């Protein structure tokens, strides 16, 4: 395997991107860059700063003054301006705000720079909405994960439930439908597979089965 391998994993919410990417990173011994967490950190800071999420100029100014760092010894930990926000960025309010904020060109421009800088450090796997199309268009392997809407909503509901957040499955489904629409229709970097991405439907498959498929794909790179 290429010691400087770059793997891009894209797909809609609930498709299993983060879970799969983390597992692949562990198997291959490469660094996992959680780009979604970086956008969530910006959404969290926007909300905490009482900046209306539709005030693009104010959000843009704020992001230029924000430092987001991933803990390289524990890729799950996310720091925003020195504060560990790993748990805070997963609350439903952040989930509802992140798609709109992530669509702002100035936000994406800043975070893409930071994400590419992470990739320059060595072998990495990144997951998000536009890794293969925008962030790492020259990635060695591009995967687009998907799953049925019902399974994606259930996975997201279970994640929230296990973290102590009680929402109905119907609420999660409606929220996911809204996010899918925003992500797919936004003018900047919409959610679409890269032309050379391999599309993997994870419906009914275990994490291990998907990870095994991706590991096989990296063998000849």
Rosetta constraint file for C-alpha pairs under 8 A:
AtomPair CA 1 CA 5 HARMONIC 7.47 0.50
AtomPair CA 1 CA 218 HARMONIC 6.59 0.50
AtomPair CA 1 CA 219 HARMONIC 5.65 0.50
AtomPair CA 1 CA 220 HARMONIC 6.33 0.50
AtomPair CA 1 CA 221 HARMONIC 5.36 0.50
AtomPair CA 2 CA 221 HARMONIC 5.73 0.50
AtomPair CA 3 CA 122 HARMONIC 7.62 0.50
AtomPair CA 3 CA 123 HARMONIC 6.12 0.50
AtomPair CA 4 CA 122 HARMONIC 5.23 0.50
AtomPair CA 4 CA 123 HARMONIC 4.23 0.50
AtomPair CA 4 CA 124 HARMONIC 7.60 0.50
AtomPair CA 5 CA 122 HARMONIC 7.55 0.50
AtomPair CA 5 CA 123 HARMONIC 4.72 0.50
AtomPair CA 5 CA 124 HARMONIC 6.50 0.50
AtomPair CA 5 CA 139 HARMONIC 7.73 0.50
AtomPair CA 5 CA 140 HARMONIC 6.27 0.50
AtomPair CA 5 CA 221 HARMONIC 7.64 0.50
AtomPair CA 6 CA 119 HARMONIC 7.24 0.50
AtomPair CA 6 CA 123 HARMONIC 5.72 0.50
AtomPair CA 6 CA 124 HARMONIC 5.18 0.50
AtomPair CA 6 CA 125 HARMONIC 5.86 0.50
AtomPair CA 6 CA 136 HARMONIC 7.91 0.50
AtomPair CA 6 CA 139 HARMONIC 5.04 0.50
AtomPair CA 6 CA 140 HARMONIC 5.43 0.50
AtomPair CA 6 CA 141 HARMONIC 6.79 0.50
AtomPair CA 7 CA 124 HARMONIC 6.38 0.50
AtomPair CA 7 CA 125 HARMONIC 4.54 0.50
AtomPair CA 7 CA 126 HARMONIC 6.39 0.50
AtomPair CA 7 CA 139 HARMONIC 5.76 0.50
AtomPair CA 7 CA 140 HARMONIC 6.02 0.50
AtomPair CA 7 CA 141 HARMONIC 4.92 0.50
AtomPair CA 7 CA 142 HARMONIC 6.01 0.50
AtomPair CA 7 CA 143 HARMONIC 7.80 0.50
AtomPair CA 8 CA 125 HARMONIC 5.92 0.50
AtomPair CA 8 CA 126 HARMONIC 5.23 0.50
AtomPair CA 8 CA 127 HARMONIC 6.04 0.50
AtomPair CA 8 CA 131 HARMONIC 5.55 0.50
AtomPair CA 8 CA 132 HARMONIC 5.39 0.50
AtomPair CA 8 CA 136 HARMONIC 6.98 0.50
AtomPair CA 8 CA 139 HARMONIC 6.29 0.50
AtomPair CA 8 CA 141 HARMONIC 6.23 0.50
AtomPair CA 8 CA 142 HARMONIC 4.72 0.50
AtomPair CA 8 CA 143 HARMONIC 6.09 0.50
AtomPair CA 9 CA 17 HARMONIC 6.45 0.50
AtomPair CA 9 CA 21 HARMONIC 6.98 0.50
AtomPair CA 9 CA 125 HARMONIC 7.38 0.50
AtomPair CA 9 CA 126 HARMONIC 6.00 0.50
AtomPair CA 9 CA 127 HARMONIC 4.44 0.50
AtomPair CA 9 CA 128 HARMONIC 6.50 0.50
AtomPair CA 9 CA 131 HARMONIC 6.74 0.50
AtomPair CA 9 CA 132 HARMONIC 7.17 0.50
AtomPair CA 9 CA 142 HARMONIC 6.03 0.50
AtomPair CA 9 CA 143 HARMONIC 4.77 0.50
AtomPair CA 9 CA 144 HARMONIC 5.82 0.50
AtomPair CA 9 CA 145 HARMONIC 7.10 0.50
AtomPair CA 10 CA 17 HARMONIC 6.74 0.50
AtomPair CA 10 CA 127 HARMONIC 5.53 0.50
AtomPair CA 10 CA 128 HARMONIC 5.03 0.50
AtomPair CA 10 CA 129 HARMONIC 5.04 0.50
AtomPair CA 10 CA 130 HARMONIC 6.33 0.50
AtomPair CA 10 CA 131 HARMONIC 6.28 0.50
AtomPair CA 10 CA 132 HARMONIC 6.97 0.50
AtomPair CA 10 CA 142 HARMONIC 7.82 0.50
AtomPair CA 10 CA 143 HARMONIC 6.22 0.50
AtomPair CA 10 CA 144 HARMONIC 4.71 0.50
AtomPair CA 10 CA 145 HARMONIC 6.14 0.50
AtomPair CA 10 CA 193 HARMONIC 7.30 0.50
AtomPair CA 11 CA 15 HARMONIC 6.30 0.50
AtomPair CA 11 CA 17 HARMONIC 6.74 0.50
AtomPair CA 11 CA 128 HARMONIC 6.80 0.50
AtomPair CA 11 CA 129 HARMONIC 5.74 0.50
AtomPair CA 11 CA 144 HARMONIC 5.26 0.50
AtomPair CA 11 CA 145 HARMONIC 4.91 0.50
AtomPair CA 11 CA 146 HARMONIC 5.82 0.50
AtomPair CA 11 CA 191 HARMONIC 7.26 0.50
AtomPair CA 11 CA 192 HARMONIC 7.92 0.50
AtomPair CA 11 CA 193 HARMONIC 7.66 0.50
AtomPair CA 12 CA 129 HARMONIC 6.84 0.50
AtomPair CA 12 CA 145 HARMONIC 7.59 0.50
AtomPair CA 12 CA 146 HARMONIC 6.62 0.50
AtomPair CA 12 CA 180 HARMONIC 6.69 0.50
AtomPair CA 12 CA 191 HARMONIC 7.39 0.50
AtomPair CA 13 CA 17 HARMONIC 8.00 0.50
AtomPair CA 13 CA 152 HARMONIC 6.96 0.50
AtomPair CA 13 CA 156 HARMONIC 7.89 0.50
AtomPair CA 13 CA 176 HARMONIC 7.00 0.50
AtomPair CA 13 CA 179 HARMONIC 7.89 0.50
AtomPair CA 13 CA 180 HARMONIC 7.49 0.50
AtomPair CA 14 CA 147 HARMONIC 7.79 0.50
AtomPair CA 14 CA 151 HARMONIC 7.71 0.50
AtomPair CA 14 CA 152 HARMONIC 4.18 0.50
AtomPair CA 14 CA 153 HARMONIC 6.37 0.50
AtomPair CA 14 CA 155 HARMONIC 5.97 0.50
AtomPair CA 14 CA 156 HARMONIC 5.60 0.50
AtomPair CA 15 CA 145 HARMONIC 5.84 0.50
AtomPair CA 15 CA 146 HARMONIC 4.89 0.50
AtomPair CA 15 CA 147 HARMONIC 5.43 0.50
AtomPair CA 15 CA 152 HARMONIC 5.67 0.50
AtomPair CA 15 CA 202 HARMONIC 6.96 0.50
AtomPair CA 16 CA 20 HARMONIC 5.90 0.50
AtomPair CA 16 CA 145 HARMONIC 7.18 0.50
AtomPair CA 16 CA 146 HARMONIC 7.86 0.50
AtomPair CA 16 CA 152 HARMONIC 7.99 0.50
AtomPair CA 16 CA 202 HARMONIC 7.65 0.50
AtomPair CA 17 CA 21 HARMONIC 5.86 0.50
AtomPair CA 17 CA 127 HARMONIC 6.03 0.50
AtomPair CA 17 CA 128 HARMONIC 7.37 0.50
AtomPair CA 17 CA 145 HARMONIC 6.62 0.50
AtomPair CA 18 CA 22 HARMONIC 5.96 0.50
AtomPair CA 18 CA 34 HARMONIC 7.26 0.50
AtomPair CA 18 CA 127 HARMONIC 6.37 0.50
AtomPair CA 19 CA 23 HARMONIC 6.27 0.50
AtomPair CA 19 CA 207 HARMONIC 7.58 0.50
AtomPair CA 20 CA 24 HARMONIC 6.12 0.50
AtomPair CA 20 CA 207 HARMONIC 6.40 0.50
AtomPair CA 20 CA 210 HARMONIC 7.24 0.50
AtomPair CA 20 CA 211 HARMONIC 6.20 0.50
AtomPair CA 21 CA 25 HARMONIC 6.05 0.50
AtomPair CA 21 CA 32 HARMONIC 6.96 0.50
AtomPair CA 21 CA 125 HARMONIC 6.55 0.50
AtomPair CA 21 CA 126 HARMONIC 7.03 0.50
AtomPair CA 21 CA 127 HARMONIC 6.58 0.50
AtomPair CA 22 CA 26 HARMONIC 6.27 0.50
AtomPair CA 22 CA 32 HARMONIC 6.09 0.50
AtomPair CA 23 CA 27 HARMONIC 6.28 0.50
AtomPair CA 23 CA 211 HARMONIC 6.82 0.50
AtomPair CA 24 CA 28 HARMONIC 6.05 0.50
AtomPair CA 24 CA 211 HARMONIC 5.91 0.50
AtomPair CA 24 CA 214 HARMONIC 7.47 0.50
AtomPair CA 24 CA 215 HARMONIC 6.98 0.50
AtomPair CA 25 CA 29 HARMONIC 5.61 0.50
AtomPair CA 25 CA 30 HARMONIC 4.94 0.50
AtomPair CA 25 CA 31 HARMONIC 6.01 0.50
AtomPair CA 25 CA 32 HARMONIC 5.75 0.50
AtomPair CA 25 CA 124 HARMONIC 7.56 0.50
AtomPair CA 25 CA 125 HARMONIC 6.47 0.50
AtomPair CA 26 CA 30 HARMONIC 6.71 0.50
AtomPair CA 27 CA 215 HARMONIC 7.98 0.50
AtomPair CA 28 CA 215 HARMONIC 7.76 0.50
AtomPair CA 30 CA 123 HARMONIC 5.47 0.50
AtomPair CA 30 CA 124 HARMONIC 5.39 0.50
AtomPair CA 30 CA 125 HARMONIC 7.06 0.50
AtomPair CA 31 CA 72 HARMONIC 7.53 0.50
AtomPair CA 31 CA 75 HARMONIC 7.57 0.50
AtomPair CA 31 CA 122 HARMONIC 7.95 0.50
AtomPair CA 31 CA 123 HARMONIC 6.47 0.50
AtomPair CA 31 CA 124 HARMONIC 4.70 0.50
AtomPair CA 31 CA 125 HARMONIC 6.33 0.50
AtomPair CA 32 CA 75 HARMONIC 6.24 0.50
AtomPair CA 32 CA 124 HARMONIC 5.83 0.50
AtomPair CA 32 CA 125 HARMONIC 5.10 0.50
AtomPair CA 32 CA 126 HARMONIC 6.02 0.50
AtomPair CA 33 CA 70 HARMONIC 7.63 0.50
AtomPair CA 33 CA 75 HARMONIC 7.03 0.50
AtomPair CA 33 CA 115 HARMONIC 7.62 0.50
AtomPair CA 33 CA 118 HARMONIC 7.41 0.50
AtomPair CA 33 CA 124 HARMONIC 6.97 0.50
AtomPair CA 33 CA 125 HARMONIC 6.23 0.50
AtomPair CA 33 CA 126 HARMONIC 4.86 0.50
AtomPair CA 33 CA 127 HARMONIC 7.10 0.50
AtomPair CA 34 CA 38 HARMONIC 6.92 0.50
AtomPair CA 34 CA 75 HARMONIC 7.61 0.50
AtomPair CA 34 CA 76 HARMONIC 7.79 0.50
AtomPair CA 34 CA 126 HARMONIC 6.14 0.50
AtomPair CA 34 CA 127 HARMONIC 6.13 0.50
AtomPair CA 34 CA 128 HARMONIC 7.53 0.50
AtomPair CA 35 CA 39 HARMONIC 6.68 0.50
AtomPair CA 35 CA 115 HARMONIC 6.98 0.50
AtomPair CA 35 CA 126 HARMONIC 6.69 0.50
AtomPair CA 35 CA 127 HARMONIC 6.25 0.50
AtomPair CA 35 CA 128 HARMONIC 5.85 0.50
AtomPair CA 36 CA 40 HARMONIC 6.18 0.50
AtomPair CA 36 CA 127 HARMONIC 7.29 0.50
AtomPair CA 36 CA 128 HARMONIC 5.65 0.50
AtomPair CA 37 CA 41 HARMONIC 6.11 0.50
AtomPair CA 37 CA 78 HARMONIC 7.11 0.50
AtomPair CA 37 CA 89 HARMONIC 7.15 0.50
AtomPair CA 38 CA 42 HARMONIC 6.65 0.50
AtomPair CA 38 CA 68 HARMONIC 6.61 0.50
AtomPair CA 38 CA 78 HARMONIC 7.60 0.50
AtomPair CA 38 CA 111 HARMONIC 7.48 0.50
AtomPair CA 39 CA 43 HARMONIC 6.36 0.50
AtomPair CA 39 CA 98 HARMONIC 6.57 0.50
AtomPair CA 39 CA 101 HARMONIC 7.92 0.50
AtomPair CA 39 CA 102 HARMONIC 6.26 0.50
AtomPair CA 39 CA 111 HARMONIC 7.66 0.50
AtomPair CA 40 CA 44 HARMONIC 6.05 0.50
AtomPair CA 40 CA 89 HARMONIC 5.50 0.50
AtomPair CA 40 CA 90 HARMONIC 7.67 0.50
AtomPair CA 40 CA 94 HARMONIC 6.48 0.50
AtomPair CA 40 CA 95 HARMONIC 7.42 0.50
AtomPair CA 40 CA 98 HARMONIC 5.79 0.50
AtomPair CA 41 CA 45 HARMONIC 6.22 0.50
AtomPair CA 41 CA 68 HARMONIC 7.48 0.50
AtomPair CA 41 CA 78 HARMONIC 7.93 0.50
AtomPair CA 41 CA 80 HARMONIC 6.37 0.50
AtomPair CA 41 CA 85 HARMONIC 7.15 0.50
AtomPair CA 41 CA 89 HARMONIC 5.93 0.50
AtomPair CA 42 CA 46 HARMONIC 6.12 0.50
AtomPair CA 42 CA 63 HARMONIC 6.83 0.50
AtomPair CA 42 CA 66 HARMONIC 7.92 0.50
AtomPair CA 42 CA 98 HARMONIC 7.90 0.50
AtomPair CA 42 CA 101 HARMONIC 7.89 0.50
AtomPair CA 43 CA 47 HARMONIC 6.31 0.50
AtomPair CA 43 CA 89 HARMONIC 7.94 0.50
AtomPair CA 43 CA 94 HARMONIC 5.94 0.50
AtomPair CA 43 CA 97 HARMONIC 6.16 0.50
AtomPair CA 43 CA 98 HARMONIC 5.28 0.50
AtomPair CA 43 CA 101 HARMONIC 6.48 0.50
AtomPair CA 44 CA 48 HARMONIC 6.15 0.50
AtomPair CA 44 CA 88 HARMONIC 7.56 0.50
AtomPair CA 44 CA 89 HARMONIC 6.04 0.50
AtomPair CA 44 CA 94 HARMONIC 5.82 0.50
AtomPair CA 45 CA 49 HARMONIC 5.89 0.50
AtomPair CA 46 CA 50 HARMONIC 6.36 0.50
AtomPair CA 46 CA 51 HARMONIC 5.40 0.50
AtomPair CA 46 CA 52 HARMONIC 7.49 0.50
AtomPair CA 46 CA 53 HARMONIC 6.93 0.50
AtomPair CA 46 CA 59 HARMONIC 6.67 0.50
AtomPair CA 46 CA 62 HARMONIC 7.83 0.50
AtomPair CA 47 CA 51 HARMONIC 6.12 0.50
AtomPair CA 47 CA 52 HARMONIC 7.39 0.50
AtomPair CA 47 CA 53 HARMONIC 7.51 0.50
AtomPair CA 47 CA 94 HARMONIC 7.86 0.50
AtomPair CA 51 CA 55 HARMONIC 7.05 0.50
AtomPair CA 51 CA 58 HARMONIC 6.98 0.50
AtomPair CA 51 CA 59 HARMONIC 7.02 0.50
AtomPair CA 53 CA 59 HARMONIC 7.22 0.50
AtomPair CA 53 CA 97 HARMONIC 6.95 0.50
AtomPair CA 53 CA 100 HARMONIC 7.32 0.50
AtomPair CA 53 CA 101 HARMONIC 6.50 0.50
AtomPair CA 54 CA 100 HARMONIC 7.77 0.50
AtomPair CA 54 CA 101 HARMONIC 7.89 0.50
AtomPair CA 55 CA 59 HARMONIC 6.32 0.50
AtomPair CA 56 CA 60 HARMONIC 5.95 0.50
AtomPair CA 56 CA 101 HARMONIC 7.87 0.50
AtomPair CA 56 CA 104 HARMONIC 6.76 0.50
AtomPair CA 57 CA 61 HARMONIC 6.21 0.50
AtomPair CA 58 CA 62 HARMONIC 6.21 0.50
AtomPair CA 59 CA 63 HARMONIC 6.23 0.50
AtomPair CA 59 CA 101 HARMONIC 7.73 0.50
AtomPair CA 59 CA 107 HARMONIC 7.78 0.50
AtomPair CA 60 CA 64 HARMONIC 6.61 0.50
AtomPair CA 60 CA 104 HARMONIC 7.75 0.50
AtomPair CA 60 CA 106 HARMONIC 5.65 0.50
AtomPair CA 60 CA 107 HARMONIC 5.98 0.50
AtomPair CA 61 CA 65 HARMONIC 6.90 0.50
AtomPair CA 62 CA 66 HARMONIC 6.38 0.50
AtomPair CA 63 CA 107 HARMONIC 6.35 0.50
AtomPair CA 63 CA 110 HARMONIC 7.48 0.50
AtomPair CA 64 CA 110 HARMONIC 7.17 0.50
AtomPair CA 66 CA 80 HARMONIC 7.13 0.50
AtomPair CA 66 CA 81 HARMONIC 6.22 0.50
AtomPair CA 67 CA 80 HARMONIC 5.78 0.50
AtomPair CA 67 CA 81 HARMONIC 5.04 0.50
AtomPair CA 67 CA 82 HARMONIC 7.75 0.50
AtomPair CA 68 CA 78 HARMONIC 7.33 0.50
AtomPair CA 68 CA 79 HARMONIC 5.70 0.50
AtomPair CA 68 CA 80 HARMONIC 4.69 0.50
AtomPair CA 68 CA 81 HARMONIC 6.35 0.50
AtomPair CA 68 CA 82 HARMONIC 7.99 0.50
AtomPair CA 69 CA 78 HARMONIC 6.15 0.50
AtomPair CA 69 CA 79 HARMONIC 5.18 0.50
AtomPair CA 69 CA 80 HARMONIC 6.61 0.50
AtomPair CA 70 CA 75 HARMONIC 6.08 0.50
AtomPair CA 70 CA 76 HARMONIC 7.56 0.50
AtomPair CA 70 CA 77 HARMONIC 6.09 0.50
AtomPair CA 70 CA 78 HARMONIC 4.93 0.50
AtomPair CA 70 CA 79 HARMONIC 6.30 0.50
AtomPair CA 71 CA 75 HARMONIC 5.24 0.50
AtomPair CA 71 CA 76 HARMONIC 7.21 0.50
AtomPair CA 71 CA 77 HARMONIC 5.48 0.50
AtomPair CA 71 CA 78 HARMONIC 6.47 0.50
AtomPair CA 71 CA 79 HARMONIC 7.67 0.50
AtomPair CA 76 CA 86 HARMONIC 7.16 0.50
AtomPair CA 77 CA 84 HARMONIC 6.90 0.50
AtomPair CA 77 CA 85 HARMONIC 7.69 0.50
AtomPair CA 77 CA 86 HARMONIC 5.40 0.50
AtomPair CA 78 CA 84 HARMONIC 5.77 0.50
AtomPair CA 78 CA 85 HARMONIC 5.77 0.50
AtomPair CA 78 CA 86 HARMONIC 5.00 0.50
AtomPair CA 79 CA 83 HARMONIC 5.08 0.50
AtomPair CA 79 CA 84 HARMONIC 4.46 0.50
AtomPair CA 79 CA 85 HARMONIC 5.69 0.50
AtomPair CA 79 CA 86 HARMONIC 7.17 0.50
AtomPair CA 80 CA 84 HARMONIC 6.59 0.50
AtomPair CA 80 CA 85 HARMONIC 6.53 0.50
AtomPair CA 85 CA 89 HARMONIC 6.04 0.50
AtomPair CA 86 CA 90 HARMONIC 7.49 0.50
AtomPair CA 87 CA 91 HARMONIC 7.66 0.50
AtomPair CA 89 CA 94 HARMONIC 6.13 0.50
AtomPair CA 89 CA 95 HARMONIC 7.97 0.50
AtomPair CA 90 CA 94 HARMONIC 6.63 0.50
AtomPair CA 90 CA 95 HARMONIC 6.89 0.50
AtomPair CA 91 CA 95 HARMONIC 6.52 0.50
AtomPair CA 91 CA 165 HARMONIC 7.71 0.50
AtomPair CA 92 CA 96 HARMONIC 6.23 0.50
AtomPair CA 93 CA 97 HARMONIC 6.45 0.50
AtomPair CA 94 CA 98 HARMONIC 5.90 0.50
AtomPair CA 95 CA 99 HARMONIC 7.56 0.50
AtomPair CA 96 CA 175 HARMONIC 7.21 0.50
AtomPair CA 96 CA 179 HARMONIC 7.58 0.50
AtomPair CA 97 CA 101 HARMONIC 6.44 0.50
AtomPair CA 98 CA 102 HARMONIC 5.81 0.50
AtomPair CA 99 CA 103 HARMONIC 6.32 0.50
AtomPair CA 99 CA 179 HARMONIC 6.47 0.50
AtomPair CA 99 CA 182 HARMONIC 6.62 0.50
AtomPair CA 99 CA 183 HARMONIC 6.53 0.50
AtomPair CA 100 CA 104 HARMONIC 7.23 0.50
AtomPair CA 100 CA 182 HARMONIC 7.32 0.50
AtomPair CA 101 CA 107 HARMONIC 7.30 0.50
AtomPair CA 102 CA 107 HARMONIC 6.31 0.50
AtomPair CA 102 CA 108 HARMONIC 6.22 0.50
AtomPair CA 103 CA 107 HARMONIC 7.50 0.50
AtomPair CA 103 CA 108 HARMONIC 6.98 0.50
AtomPair CA 103 CA 186 HARMONIC 6.49 0.50
AtomPair CA 103 CA 187 HARMONIC 7.67 0.50
AtomPair CA 103 CA 188 HARMONIC 6.10 0.50
AtomPair CA 103 CA 189 HARMONIC 7.75 0.50
AtomPair CA 104 CA 108 HARMONIC 6.34 0.50
AtomPair CA 104 CA 188 HARMONIC 7.51 0.50
AtomPair CA 105 CA 109 HARMONIC 5.94 0.50
AtomPair CA 105 CA 188 HARMONIC 6.63 0.50
AtomPair CA 106 CA 110 HARMONIC 6.29 0.50
AtomPair CA 107 CA 111 HARMONIC 6.29 0.50
AtomPair CA 108 CA 112 HARMONIC 5.81 0.50
AtomPair CA 109 CA 113 HARMONIC 6.42 0.50
AtomPair CA 110 CA 114 HARMONIC 6.66 0.50
AtomPair CA 111 CA 115 HARMONIC 6.07 0.50
AtomPair CA 112 CA 116 HARMONIC 6.05 0.50
AtomPair CA 112 CA 135 HARMONIC 5.85 0.50
AtomPair CA 113 CA 117 HARMONIC 6.22 0.50
AtomPair CA 114 CA 118 HARMONIC 6.47 0.50
AtomPair CA 115 CA 119 HARMONIC 6.51 0.50
AtomPair CA 115 CA 135 HARMONIC 7.19 0.50
AtomPair CA 116 CA 120 HARMONIC 6.40 0.50
AtomPair CA 116 CA 135 HARMONIC 6.55 0.50
AtomPair CA 116 CA 136 HARMONIC 7.27 0.50
AtomPair CA 117 CA 121 HARMONIC 6.99 0.50
AtomPair CA 118 CA 122 HARMONIC 7.89 0.50
AtomPair CA 118 CA 124 HARMONIC 7.96 0.50
AtomPair CA 119 CA 123 HARMONIC 7.02 0.50
AtomPair CA 119 CA 124 HARMONIC 5.96 0.50
AtomPair CA 126 CA 131 HARMONIC 6.93 0.50
AtomPair CA 127 CA 131 HARMONIC 6.58 0.50
AtomPair CA 129 CA 183 HARMONIC 7.90 0.50
AtomPair CA 129 CA 190 HARMONIC 7.69 0.50
AtomPair CA 129 CA 191 HARMONIC 5.49 0.50
AtomPair CA 129 CA 192 HARMONIC 7.81 0.50
AtomPair CA 130 CA 134 HARMONIC 5.47 0.50
AtomPair CA 130 CA 135 HARMONIC 6.51 0.50
AtomPair CA 130 CA 189 HARMONIC 6.28 0.50
AtomPair CA 130 CA 190 HARMONIC 7.29 0.50
AtomPair CA 130 CA 191 HARMONIC 6.34 0.50
AtomPair CA 130 CA 192 HARMONIC 7.49 0.50
AtomPair CA 131 CA 135 HARMONIC 4.62 0.50
AtomPair CA 131 CA 136 HARMONIC 5.42 0.50
AtomPair CA 131 CA 137 HARMONIC 7.15 0.50
AtomPair CA 132 CA 136 HARMONIC 5.30 0.50
AtomPair CA 132 CA 137 HARMONIC 4.97 0.50
AtomPair CA 132 CA 138 HARMONIC 7.62 0.50
AtomPair CA 132 CA 139 HARMONIC 6.72 0.50
AtomPair CA 132 CA 142 HARMONIC 5.82 0.50
AtomPair CA 132 CA 143 HARMONIC 7.93 0.50
AtomPair CA 132 CA 193 HARMONIC 7.54 0.50
AtomPair CA 132 CA 194 HARMONIC 5.69 0.50
AtomPair CA 132 CA 197 HARMONIC 7.44 0.50
AtomPair CA 133 CA 137 HARMONIC 5.19 0.50
AtomPair CA 133 CA 189 HARMONIC 7.73 0.50
AtomPair CA 133 CA 192 HARMONIC 7.97 0.50
AtomPair CA 133 CA 193 HARMONIC 7.31 0.50
AtomPair CA 133 CA 194 HARMONIC 5.18 0.50
AtomPair CA 134 CA 189 HARMONIC 6.99 0.50
AtomPair CA 140 CA 221 HARMONIC 7.12 0.50
AtomPair CA 141 CA 197 HARMONIC 7.50 0.50
AtomPair CA 141 CA 217 HARMONIC 7.92 0.50
AtomPair CA 141 CA 218 HARMONIC 7.37 0.50
AtomPair CA 142 CA 194 HARMONIC 7.51 0.50
AtomPair CA 142 CA 196 HARMONIC 7.07 0.50
AtomPair CA 142 CA 197 HARMONIC 4.67 0.50
AtomPair CA 142 CA 198 HARMONIC 6.27 0.50
AtomPair CA 143 CA 197 HARMONIC 5.28 0.50
AtomPair CA 143 CA 198 HARMONIC 4.94 0.50
AtomPair CA 143 CA 199 HARMONIC 6.03 0.50
AtomPair CA 143 CA 200 HARMONIC 7.10 0.50
AtomPair CA 144 CA 193 HARMONIC 5.98 0.50
AtomPair CA 144 CA 194 HARMONIC 7.98 0.50
AtomPair CA 144 CA 197 HARMONIC 6.12 0.50
AtomPair CA 144 CA 198 HARMONIC 5.97 0.50
AtomPair CA 144 CA 199 HARMONIC 4.66 0.50
AtomPair CA 144 CA 200 HARMONIC 6.12 0.50
AtomPair CA 145 CA 199 HARMONIC 5.96 0.50
AtomPair CA 145 CA 200 HARMONIC 4.97 0.50
AtomPair CA 145 CA 201 HARMONIC 5.94 0.50
AtomPair CA 145 CA 202 HARMONIC 6.74 0.50
AtomPair CA 146 CA 199 HARMONIC 7.41 0.50
AtomPair CA 146 CA 200 HARMONIC 6.27 0.50
AtomPair CA 146 CA 201 HARMONIC 4.84 0.50
AtomPair CA 146 CA 202 HARMONIC 6.01 0.50
AtomPair CA 146 CA 203 HARMONIC 7.63 0.50
AtomPair CA 147 CA 151 HARMONIC 6.49 0.50
AtomPair CA 147 CA 152 HARMONIC 6.17 0.50
AtomPair CA 147 CA 201 HARMONIC 5.23 0.50
AtomPair CA 147 CA 202 HARMONIC 5.16 0.50
AtomPair CA 147 CA 203 HARMONIC 4.72 0.50
AtomPair CA 148 CA 152 HARMONIC 6.19 0.50
AtomPair CA 148 CA 203 HARMONIC 6.05 0.50
AtomPair CA 149 CA 153 HARMONIC 6.13 0.50
AtomPair CA 149 CA 173 HARMONIC 7.93 0.50
AtomPair CA 150 CA 154 HARMONIC 6.23 0.50
AtomPair CA 150 CA 173 HARMONIC 7.63 0.50
AtomPair CA 151 CA 155 HARMONIC 6.15 0.50
AtomPair CA 151 CA 203 HARMONIC 6.74 0.50
AtomPair CA 152 CA 156 HARMONIC 6.30 0.50
AtomPair CA 153 CA 157 HARMONIC 6.08 0.50
AtomPair CA 153 CA 169 HARMONIC 7.13 0.50
AtomPair CA 153 CA 172 HARMONIC 6.06 0.50
AtomPair CA 153 CA 173 HARMONIC 5.19 0.50
AtomPair CA 153 CA 176 HARMONIC 6.75 0.50
AtomPair CA 154 CA 158 HARMONIC 6.06 0.50
AtomPair CA 154 CA 169 HARMONIC 6.76 0.50
AtomPair CA 154 CA 172 HARMONIC 8.00 0.50
AtomPair CA 154 CA 173 HARMONIC 8.00 0.50
AtomPair CA 155 CA 159 HARMONIC 6.19 0.50
AtomPair CA 156 CA 160 HARMONIC 6.29 0.50
AtomPair CA 156 CA 172 HARMONIC 7.18 0.50
AtomPair CA 157 CA 161 HARMONIC 6.05 0.50
AtomPair CA 157 CA 167 HARMONIC 7.22 0.50
AtomPair CA 157 CA 168 HARMONIC 7.56 0.50
AtomPair CA 157 CA 169 HARMONIC 5.94 0.50
AtomPair CA 157 CA 172 HARMONIC 6.10 0.50
AtomPair CA 158 CA 162 HARMONIC 6.02 0.50
AtomPair CA 159 CA 163 HARMONIC 6.39 0.50
AtomPair CA 160 CA 164 HARMONIC 6.45 0.50
AtomPair CA 160 CA 165 HARMONIC 5.11 0.50
AtomPair CA 160 CA 166 HARMONIC 6.95 0.50
AtomPair CA 160 CA 167 HARMONIC 7.63 0.50
AtomPair CA 161 CA 165 HARMONIC 5.11 0.50
AtomPair CA 161 CA 166 HARMONIC 5.60 0.50
AtomPair CA 161 CA 167 HARMONIC 7.42 0.50
AtomPair CA 167 CA 171 HARMONIC 6.40 0.50
AtomPair CA 167 CA 172 HARMONIC 6.91 0.50
AtomPair CA 168 CA 172 HARMONIC 6.50 0.50
AtomPair CA 169 CA 173 HARMONIC 6.18 0.50
AtomPair CA 170 CA 174 HARMONIC 6.25 0.50
AtomPair CA 171 CA 175 HARMONIC 6.18 0.50
AtomPair CA 172 CA 176 HARMONIC 6.06 0.50
AtomPair CA 173 CA 177 HARMONIC 6.18 0.50
AtomPair CA 174 CA 178 HARMONIC 6.32 0.50
AtomPair CA 175 CA 179 HARMONIC 6.27 0.50
AtomPair CA 176 CA 180 HARMONIC 6.03 0.50
AtomPair CA 177 CA 181 HARMONIC 6.28 0.50
AtomPair CA 178 CA 182 HARMONIC 6.31 0.50
AtomPair CA 179 CA 183 HARMONIC 5.97 0.50
AtomPair CA 180 CA 184 HARMONIC 6.01 0.50
AtomPair CA 181 CA 185 HARMONIC 5.99 0.50
AtomPair CA 182 CA 186 HARMONIC 5.83 0.50
AtomPair CA 183 CA 190 HARMONIC 5.72 0.50
AtomPair CA 183 CA 191 HARMONIC 5.43 0.50
AtomPair CA 184 CA 190 HARMONIC 5.02 0.50
AtomPair CA 184 CA 191 HARMONIC 4.73 0.50
AtomPair CA 184 CA 192 HARMONIC 7.00 0.50
AtomPair CA 185 CA 190 HARMONIC 6.12 0.50
AtomPair CA 185 CA 191 HARMONIC 7.82 0.50
AtomPair CA 186 CA 190 HARMONIC 5.29 0.50
AtomPair CA 193 CA 197 HARMONIC 6.13 0.50
AtomPair CA 193 CA 199 HARMONIC 7.70 0.50
AtomPair CA 202 CA 206 HARMONIC 7.69 0.50
AtomPair CA 202 CA 210 HARMONIC 7.03 0.50
AtomPair CA 205 CA 209 HARMONIC 6.26 0.50
AtomPair CA 205 CA 210 HARMONIC 6.88 0.50
AtomPair CA 206 CA 210 HARMONIC 6.58 0.50
AtomPair CA 207 CA 211 HARMONIC 6.09 0.50
AtomPair CA 208 CA 212 HARMONIC 6.01 0.50
AtomPair CA 209 CA 213 HARMONIC 6.44 0.50
AtomPair CA 210 CA 214 HARMONIC 6.45 0.50
AtomPair CA 211 CA 215 HARMONIC 6.11 0.50
AtomPair CA 212 CA 216 HARMONIC 6.27 0.50
AtomPair CA 213 CA 217 HARMONIC 6.50 0.50
AtomPair CA 214 CA 218 HARMONIC 6.48 0.50
AtomPair CA 215 CA 219 HARMONIC 6.54 0.50
AtomPair CA 217 CA 221 HARMONIC 7.75 0.50
